């Protein structure tokens, strides 16, 4: 669980908005009345929303409540999709077949929802080639990617490479 939950006598507020064991609203009552009702039904008084005005408390089994909260957190965590930035490195003298393989891999990653950084490596004399020529080399791979994408970060030249970042088009 994310934060500590106050139960029974640990609740500090004198008045509480109480939710009964079946989910019914019992209204705003004193802490003592709520504790008496919880004890009568052999359950705990759990403060579910301490920052509300007045704080909200539920009459329920504490063990069952913590289990349900942790189950919900696990569900949310499982549904959360983290995106990674995957890298593809190409050189100026890359062949057509290699471009097709790299484009296919980039398309798979894009369909999975990841960002793809395509890096044209510039080694030796290729660092000083015309930028127009290098852009054409980069456009060769971008033209054959068989997935819909949008440019997340535009093409830019850094000392040892030229790079562009693409991601799935919404």
Secondary structure, DSSP 8 states (H G I E B T S, - for coil): --S---BGGG---SEEEEE-TTS-EEEEEEHHHHHHHHHHTT-EEEEEETTSSS-EEEEE-HHHHHHHHHHHHHHHHHH-----EEEEEEETT--HHHHHHHHHHHHHHHHTT-EEEEEEE--GGGGGS-HHHHHHHHHHHHHH--S-EEEEEEEEEETTEEEEEEEE--
